[in-house]
Amino acid sequence: MSDITSQSFPYPDRRQPSANGPEPFVERRQFGNSHSHLSPGARELGTAIDRYKLEHRRRFVTYEEIYEIILKLGYTKPEAMAQKQA
């Protein structure tokens, strides 16, 4: 069995930062890198998601985690909508 780490690949290994790669090393993200194009409410949510991901060391979040973040921001379903769906 050959040692895969010693093989030469025809493509760059993007798992490790390269000494001659672009600086600074930019990590791929689930969502965009900027919130500047968002409305104030969406910017608040995006910032809260980014903060959650940093605090919990998560690169990607689930729908359940996003729902938890939304609730922590204080958002609730309006009564009129809750009654229509009941």
Distance bins in CASP14 RR format, pairs under 12 A and 6 or more apart:
PFRMAT RR
TARGET T0000
AUTHOR 0000-0000-0000
RMODE 2
METHOD distances of the structure
MODEL  1
1 7 0 0 0 0 0 1 0 0 0 0 0
2 8 0 0 0 0 0 1 0 0 0 0 0
4 13 0 0 0 0 0 1 0 0 0 0 0
5 13 0 0 0 0 1 0 0 0 0 0 0
5 15 0 0 0 0 0 1 0 0 0 0 0
5 16 0 0 0 0 0 1 0 0 0 0 0
7 13 0 0 0 0 0 1 0 0 0 0 0
9 15 0 0 0 0 0 1 0 0 0 0 0
12 18 1 0 0 1 0 0 0 0 0 0 0
12 19 0 0 0 0 0 1 0 0 0 0 0
12 20 0 0 0 0 1 0 0 0 0 0 0
12 21 0 0 0 0 1 0 0 0 0 0 0
12 22 0 0 0 0 0 1 0 0 0 0 0
13 21 0 0 0 0 0 1 0 0 0 0 0
14 21 0 0 0 0 0 1 0 0 0 0 0
14 22 0 0 0 0 0 1 0 0 0 0 0
14 25 0 0 0 0 1 0 0 0 0 0 0
14 26 0 0 0 0 0 1 0 0 0 0 0
14 27 0 0 0 0 0 1 0 0 0 0 0
14 28 0 0 0 0 1 0 0 0 0 0 0
15 25 0 0 0 0 0 1 0 0 0 0 0
15 27 0 0 0 0 0 1 0 0 0 0 0
15 28 0 0 0 0 0 1 0 0 0 0 0
16 25 0 0 0 0 1 0 0 0 0 0 0
17 23 0 0 0 0 1 0 0 0 0 0 0
17 24 0 0 0 0 1 0 0 0 0 0 0
17 25 1 0 1 0 0 0 0 0 0 0 0
17 26 0 0 0 0 0 1 0 0 0 0 0
17 27 0 0 0 0 1 0 0 0 0 0 0
18 25 0 0 0 0 1 0 0 0 0 0 0
19 25 0 0 0 0 0 1 0 0 0 0 0
26 32 0 0 0 0 0 1 0 0 0 0 0
26 33 1 0 0 1 0 0 0 0 0 0 0
26 34 0 0 0 0 0 1 0 0 0 0 0
27 33 0 0 0 0 1 0 0 0 0 0 0
27 50 0 0 0 0 0 1 0 0 0 0 0
27 53 0 0 0 0 0 1 0 0 0 0 0
27 54 0 0 0 0 0 1 0 0 0 0 0
27 59 1 0 0 1 0 0 0 0 0 0 0
27 60 0 0 0 0 0 1 0 0 0 0 0
28 59 0 0 0 0 1 0 0 0 0 0 0
28 60 0 0 0 0 0 1 0 0 0 0 0
29 35 0 0 0 0 0 1 0 0 0 0 0
29 46 0 0 0 0 0 1 0 0 0 0 0
29 49 0 0 0 0 0 1 0 0 0 0 0
29 50 0 0 0 0 1 0 0 0 0 0 0
29 53 0 0 0 0 1 0 0 0 0 0 0
29 54 0 0 0 0 0 1 0 0 0 0 0
29 58 0 0 0 0 0 1 0 0 0 0 0
29 59 1 0 0 1 0 0 0 0 0 0 0
29 60 0 0 0 0 1 0 0 0 0 0 0
29 61 0 0 0 0 0 1 0 0 0 0 0
30 46 0 0 0 0 0 1 0 0 0 0 0
30 49 0 0 0 0 1 0 0 0 0 0 0
30 50 0 0 0 0 1 0 0 0 0 0 0
30 52 0 0 0 0 0 1 0 0 0 0 0
30 53 1 0 0 1 0 0 0 0 0 0 0
30 58 0 0 0 0 1 0 0 0 0 0 0
30 59 1 0 0 1 0 0 0 0 0 0 0
30 60 1 0 1 0 0 0 0 0 0 0 0
30 61 1 0 0 1 0 0 0 0 0 0 0
30 62 0 0 0 0 0 1 0 0 0 0 0
30 63 0 0 0 0 0 1 0 0 0 0 0
30 65 0 0 0 0 0 1 0 0 0 0 0
30 66 0 0 0 0 0 1 0 0 0 0 0
31 37 0 0 0 0 0 1 0 0 0 0 0
31 38 0 0 0 0 0 1 0 0 0 0 0
31 42 0 0 0 0 0 1 0 0 0 0 0
31 43 0 0 0 0 0 1 0 0 0 0 0
31 45 0 0 0 0 0 1 0 0 0 0 0
31 46 1 0 0 1 0 0 0 0 0 0 0
31 47 0 0 0 0 0 1 0 0 0 0 0
31 48 0 0 0 0 0 1 0 0 0 0 0
31 49 1 0 0 1 0 0 0 0 0 0 0
31 50 0 0 0 0 1 0 0 0 0 0 0
31 52 0 0 0 0 0 1 0 0 0 0 0
31 53 0 0 0 0 1 0 0 0 0 0 0
31 59 0 0 0 0 0 1 0 0 0 0 0
31 60 0 0 0 0 1 0 0 0 0 0 0
31 61 0 0 0 0 1 0 0 0 0 0 0
31 66 0 0 0 0 0 1 0 0 0 0 0
32 38 0 0 0 0 1 0 0 0 0 0 0
32 42 0 0 0 0 0 1 0 0 0 0 0
32 46 0 0 0 0 1 0 0 0 0 0 0
32 49 0 0 0 0 0 1 0 0 0 0 0
32 50 0 0 0 0 1 0 0 0 0 0 0
33 46 0 0 0 0 0 1 0 0 0 0 0
33 50 0 0 0 0 1 0 0 0 0 0 0
34 42 0 0 0 0 0 1 0 0 0 0 0
34 43 0 0 0 0 1 0 0 0 0 0 0
34 46 0 0 0 0 0 1 0 0 0 0 0
34 47 0 0 0 0 0 1 0 0 0 0 0
34 50 0 0 0 0 0 1 0 0 0 0 0
35 41 0 0 0 0 1 0 0 0 0 0 0
35 42 1 0 0 1 0 0 0 0 0 0 0
35 43 1 0 1 0 0 0 0 0 0 0 0
35 44 0 0 0 0 1 0 0 0 0 0 0
35 45 0 0 0 0 1 0 0 0 0 0 0
35 46 1 0 1 0 0 0 0 0 0 0 0
35 47 1 0 0 1 0 0 0 0 0 0 0
35 48 0 0 0 0 0 1 0 0 0 0 0
35 49 0 0 0 0 1 0 0 0 0 0 0
35 50 0 0 0 0 1 0 0 0 0 0 0
35 51 0 0 0 0 0 1 0 0 0 0 0
36 42 0 0 0 0 0 1 0 0 0 0 0
36 43 0 0 0 0 1 0 0 0 0 0 0
36 46 0 0 0 0 0 1 0 0 0 0 0
36 47 0 0 0 0 0 1 0 0 0 0 0
37 43 0 0 0 0 1 0 0 0 0 0 0
37 46 0 0 0 0 0 1 0 0 0 0 0
38 44 0 0 0 0 1 0 0 0 0 0 0
38 45 0 0 0 0 1 0 0 0 0 0 0
38 46 1 0 0 1 0 0 0 0 0 0 0
38 47 0 0 0 0 1 0 0 0 0 0 0
38 49 0 0 0 0 0 1 0 0 0 0 0
39 45 0 0 0 0 1 0 0 0 0 0 0
39 46 0 0 0 0 0 1 0 0 0 0 0
40 46 0 0 0 0 0 1 0 0 0 0 0
40 47 0 0 0 0 0 1 0 0 0 0 0
41 47 0 0 0 0 1 0 0 0 0 0 0
41 48 0 0 0 0 1 0 0 0 0 0 0
41 70 0 0 0 0 0 1 0 0 0 0 0
41 73 0 0 0 0 1 0 0 0 0 0 0
41 74 0 0 0 0 0 1 0 0 0 0 0
41 75 0 0 0 0 1 0 0 0 0 0 0
42 48 0 0 0 0 0 1 0 0 0 0 0
42 49 0 0 0 0 0 1 0 0 0 0 0
42 70 0 0 0 0 0 1 0 0 0 0 0
42 73 0 0 0 0 0 1 0 0 0 0 0
43 49 0 0 0 0 0 1 0 0 0 0 0
43 50 0 0 0 0 0 1 0 0 0 0 0
43 73 0 0 0 0 0 1 0 0 0 0 0
44 50 0 0 0 0 0 1 0 0 0 0 0
44 51 0 0 0 0 0 1 0 0 0 0 0
44 69 0 0 0 0 0 1 0 0 0 0 0
44 70 0 0 0 0 0 1 0 0 0 0 0
44 72 0 0 0 0 0 1 0 0 0 0 0
44 73 1 0 0 1 0 0 0 0 0 0 0
44 74 0 0 0 0 0 1 0 0 0 0 0
44 75 0 0 0 0 1 0 0 0 0 0 0
45 51 0 0 0 0 0 1 0 0 0 0 0
45 52 0 0 0 0 0 1 0 0 0 0 0
45 61 0 0 0 0 0 1 0 0 0 0 0
45 66 0 0 0 0 1 0 0 0 0 0 0
45 67 0 0 0 0 0 1 0 0 0 0 0
45 69 1 0 0 1 0 0 0 0 0 0 0
45 70 1 0 0 1 0 0 0 0 0 0 0
45 71 0 0 0 0 0 1 0 0 0 0 0
45 72 0 0 0 0 0 1 0 0 0 0 0
45 73 1 0 0 1 0 0 0 0 0 0 0
45 74 0 0 0 0 0 1 0 0 0 0 0
45 75 0 0 0 0 1 0 0 0 0 0 0
46 52 0 0 0 0 1 0 0 0 0 0 0
46 53 0 0 0 0 1 0 0 0 0 0 0
46 61 0 0 0 0 0 1 0 0 0 0 0
46 66 0 0 0 0 1 0 0 0 0 0 0
46 69 0 0 0 0 1 0 0 0 0 0 0
46 70 0 0 0 0 0 1 0 0 0 0 0
46 73 0 0 0 0 1 0 0 0 0 0 0
47 53 0 0 0 0 0 1 0 0 0 0 0
47 54 0 0 0 0 0 1 0 0 0 0 0
47 69 0 0 0 0 0 1 0 0 0 0 0
47 73 0 0 0 0 1 0 0 0 0 0 0
48 54 0 0 0 0 0 1 0 0 0 0 0
48 55 0 0 0 0 0 1 0 0 0 0 0
48 61 0 0 0 0 0 1 0 0 0 0 0
48 65 0 0 0 0 0 1 0 0 0 0 0
48 66 0 0 0 0 1 0 0 0 0 0 0
48 68 0 0 0 0 0 1 0 0 0 0 0
48 69 1 0 1 0 0 0 0 0 0 0 0
48 70 0 0 0 0 1 0 0 0 0 0 0
48 71 0 0 0 0 0 1 0 0 0 0 0
48 72 1 0 0 1 0 0 0 0 0 0 0
48 73 1 0 1 0 0 0 0 0 0 0 0
48 74 0 0 0 0 0 1 0 0 0 0 0
48 75 0 0 0 0 0 1 0 0 0 0 0
49 55 0 0 0 0 0 1 0 0 0 0 0
49 56 0 0 0 0 0 1 0 0 0 0 0
49 58 0 0 0 0 1 0 0 0 0 0 0
49 59 0 0 0 0 0 1 0 0 0 0 0
49 60 0 0 0 0 0 1 0 0 0 0 0
49 61 1 0 0 1 0 0 0 0 0 0 0
49 62 0 0 0 0 0 1 0 0 0 0 0
49 63 0 0 0 0 0 1 0 0 0 0 0
49 65 0 0 0 0 1 0 0 0 0 0 0
49 66 1 0 0 1 0 0 0 0 0 0 0
49 67 0 0 0 0 0 1 0 0 0 0 0
49 68 0 0 0 0 0 1 0 0 0 0 0
49 69 1 0 1 0 0 0 0 0 0 0 0
49 70 0 0 0 0 1 0 0 0 0 0 0
49 72 0 0 0 0 0 1 0 0 0 0 0
49 73 0 0 0 0 1 0 0 0 0 0 0
50 56 0 0 0 0 0 1 0 0 0 0 0
50 58 0 0 0 0 0 1 0 0 0 0 0
50 59 0 0 0 0 0 1 0 0 0 0 0
50 61 0 0 0 0 1 0 0 0 0 0 0
50 69 0 0 0 0 0 1 0 0 0 0 0
51 58 0 0 0 0 0 1 0 0 0 0 0
51 61 0 0 0 0 0 1 0 0 0 0 0
51 69 0 0 0 0 1 0 0 0 0 0 0
51 72 0 0 0 0 0 1 0 0 0 0 0
51 73 0 0 0 0 0 1 0 0 0 0 0
52 58 1 0 0 1 0 0 0 0 0 0 0
52 59 0 0 0 0 0 1 0 0 0 0 0
52 60 0 0 0 0 0 1 0 0 0 0 0
52 61 1 0 0 1 0 0 0 0 0 0 0
52 62 0 0 0 0 0 1 0 0 0 0 0
52 64 0 0 0 0 0 1 0 0 0 0 0
52 65 1 0 0 1 0 0 0 0 0 0 0
52 66 0 0 0 0 1 0 0 0 0 0 0
52 67 0 0 0 0 0 1 0 0 0 0 0
52 68 0 0 0 0 1 0 0 0 0 0 0
52 69 1 0 1 0 0 0 0 0 0 0 0
52 70 0 0 0 0 0 1 0 0 0 0 0
52 71 0 0 0 0 0 1 0 0 0 0 0
52 72 0 0 0 0 1 0 0 0 0 0 0
52 73 0 0 0 0 0 1 0 0 0 0 0
53 59 1 0 0 1 0 0 0 0 0 0 0
53 60 0 0 0 0 1 0 0 0 0 0 0
53 61 1 0 0 1 0 0 0 0 0 0 0
53 62 0 0 0 0 0 1 0 0 0 0 0
53 65 0 0 0 0 1 0 0 0 0 0 0
53 66 0 0 0 0 0 1 0 0 0 0 0
53 69 0 0 0 0 1 0 0 0 0 0 0
54 61 0 0 0 0 0 1 0 0 0 0 0
55 61 0 0 0 0 0 1 0 0 0 0 0
55 65 0 0 0 0 0 1 0 0 0 0 0
55 69 0 0 0 0 0 1 0 0 0 0 0
55 72 0 0 0 0 0 1 0 0 0 0 0
56 62 0 0 0 0 0 1 0 0 0 0 0
56 65 0 0 0 0 1 0 0 0 0 0 0
56 68 0 0 0 0 0 1 0 0 0 0 0
56 69 0 0 0 0 0 1 0 0 0 0 0
58 65 1 0 0 1 0 0 0 0 0 0 0
58 66 0 0 0 0 0 1 0 0 0 0 0
58 68 0 0 0 0 0 1 0 0 0 0 0
58 69 0 0 0 0 0 1 0 0 0 0 0
59 65 0 0 0 0 0 1 0 0 0 0 0
60 66 0 0 0 0 0 1 0 0 0 0 0
61 67 0 0 0 0 1 0 0 0 0 0 0
61 68 0 0 0 0 1 0 0 0 0 0 0
61 69 1 0 0 1 0 0 0 0 0 0 0
61 70 0 0 0 0 0 1 0 0 0 0 0
62 68 0 0 0 0 1 0 0 0 0 0 0
62 69 0 0 0 0 0 1 0 0 0 0 0
63 69 0 0 0 0 0 1 0 0 0 0 0
63 70 0 0 0 0 0 1 0 0 0 0 0
64 70 0 0 0 0 0 1 0 0 0 0 0
64 71 0 0 0 0 0 1 0 0 0 0 0
65 71 0 0 0 0 0 1 0 0 0 0 0
65 72 0 0 0 0 0 1 0 0 0 0 0
66 72 0 0 0 0 0 1 0 0 0 0 0
66 73 0 0 0 0 0 1 0 0 0 0 0
66 75 0 0 0 0 0 1 0 0 0 0 0
67 73 0 0 0 0 0 1 0 0 0 0 0
67 74 0 0 0 0 0 1 0 0 0 0 0
67 75 0 0 0 0 1 0 0 0 0 0 0
67 77 0 0 0 0 0 1 0 0 0 0 0
68 74 0 0 0 0 0 1 0 0 0 0 0
68 75 0 0 0 0 0 1 0 0 0 0 0
69 75 0 0 0 0 1 0 0 0 0 0 0
70 76 0 0 0 0 1 0 0 0 0 0 0
70 77 0 0 0 0 0 1 0 0 0 0 0
71 77 0 0 0 0 0 1 0 0 0 0 0
76 82 0 0 0 0 1 0 0 0 0 0 0
77 83 0 0 0 0 0 1 0 0 0 0 0
77 84 0 0 0 0 0 1 0 0 0 0 0
77 85 0 0 0 0 1 0 0 0 0 0 0
77 86 0 0 0 0 0 1 0 0 0 0 0
78 84 0 0 0 0 1 0 0 0 0 0 0
78 85 0 0 0 0 0 1 0 0 0 0 0
79 85 0 0 0 0 0 1 0 0 0 0 0
79 86 0 0 0 0 0 1 0 0 0 0 0
80 86 0 0 0 0 0 1 0 0 0 0 0
END
